[in-house]
Amino acid sequence: MTGTISRPLCVAAALSGAAGVVFSAIAAHAGGGSLGTAASFLLMHSPAILAVGLVEVGKPMRLSAWLLFAGLTLFAGDLIARHFGMDRLFPLAAPTGGTMMIFGWIAIGLAALLPRARA
């Protein structure tokens, strides 16, 4: 049985997309660097997360998108914190987030290969 549209996943995608636009604008006026990288990652991953939220898919695909979002949040959050002179979120936060994004993308691909449940 397939799921329904995921409003929380759509909200997460919308917030990360909005953050990407905000941090892109700040990076354009304040010298880019790691902030520009964070903004780019937010903007390039948000549409994929939104797509999963808008399509009726099963639990494995949804969990994969949440893994992608969690990794994106850690990765971008750590880069943003460092740009604004704060300490890291925690040691290895960015690499952990990056690894989670890699596994999130792999999990999305594997979830797409699973047979669809019949309604």
C-alpha positions in Angstrom: 0.0 0.0 0.0 1.4 3.4 -0.9 1.4 6.3 1.5 -0.1 9.8 1.2 1.4 13.1 0.5 3.7 14.1 3.4 3.0 17.6 4.6 5.9 17.6 7.2 8.4 16.6 4.5 7.0 19.3 2.2 7.4 21.9 5.0 11.0 20.7 5.7 11.8 21.1 2.0 10.2 24.5 1.9 12.2 25.7 4.9 15.5 24.4 3.6 14.8 26.0 0.2 14.0 29.3 1.8 17.1 29.1 3.9 19.1 28.4 0.7 17.8 31.6 -0.9 18.5 33.6 2.3 22.0 32.3 2.6 22.7 32.7 -1.1 21.8 36.4 -0.8 24.0 36.8 2.3 26.8 35.0 0.6 26.5 37.3 -2.5 27.0 40.3 -0.3 29.3 38.9 2.3 31.9 37.0 0.3 30.5 33.5 -0.2 32.9 30.8 0.9 31.4 28.1 3.1 28.1 30.0 3.3 27.8 29.9 -0.5 28.5 26.1 -0.4 25.8 25.6 2.3 23.3 27.7 0.3 24.0 25.7 -2.8 23.5 22.4 -1.0 20.3 23.6 0.5 19.0 24.7 -2.9 20.0 21.6 -4.8 18.6 19.1 -2.3 15.3 20.8 -1.3 13.6 20.0 -4.6 14.3 16.3 -4.2 13.0 16.3 -0.7 9.9 18.2 -1.9 9.3 15.7 -4.7 9.3 12.8 -2.3 6.9 14.8 0.0 4.5 15.5 -2.9 4.3 12.0 -4.4 2.4 9.1 -2.8 5.3 6.8 -1.9 5.9 4.2 0.8 7.7 4.4 4.1 11.2 3.4 2.7 11.2 6.4 0.3 10.0 8.7 3.0 12.6 7.6 5.5 15.2 8.0 2.8 14.1 11.6 2.2 14.3 12.3 5.9 17.8 10.9 6.0 18.7 13.2 3.2 17.1 16.2 5.0 18.9 15.3 8.3 22.2 15.1 6.6 21.5 18.4 4.7 20.7 20.1 8.0 23.9 18.9 9.7 26.1 19.7 6.7 24.7 23.1 5.9 24.2 24.0 9.6 27.8 23.4 10.4 29.1 25.4 7.5 26.7 28.3 8.4 27.7 28.3 12.0 31.4 28.4 11.1 30.7 31.3 8.6 29.2 33.4 11.3 32.1 32.8 13.7 30.4 30.2 15.9 32.0 26.9 16.9 31.1 23.8 14.9 27.8 22.1 15.7 29.9 19.3 17.0 33.2 17.7 15.9 32.8 16.1 12.4 29.2 17.5 12.0 29.8 18.5 8.3 31.4 15.2 7.3 28.7 13.3 9.2 26.0 15.3 7.4 27.7 14.8 4.0 27.8 11.0 4.6 24.2 11.0 5.6 23.3 12.8 2.4 25.2 10.2 0.4 23.4 7.4 2.1 20.1 9.3 1.7 20.5 9.5 -2.0 21.5 5.8 -2.2 18.5 4.9 0.0 16.2 6.9 -2.3 17.6 4.9 -5.3 17.2 1.6 -3.5 13.6 2.5 -2.3 12.7 3.2 -5.9 13.7 -0.4 -6.8 11.4 -1.9 -4.2 8.2 -3.4 -5.6 5.1 -1.2 -5.1 2.5 -2.5 -2.7 -0.9 -3.1 -4.3 -3.8 -1.0 -3.0 
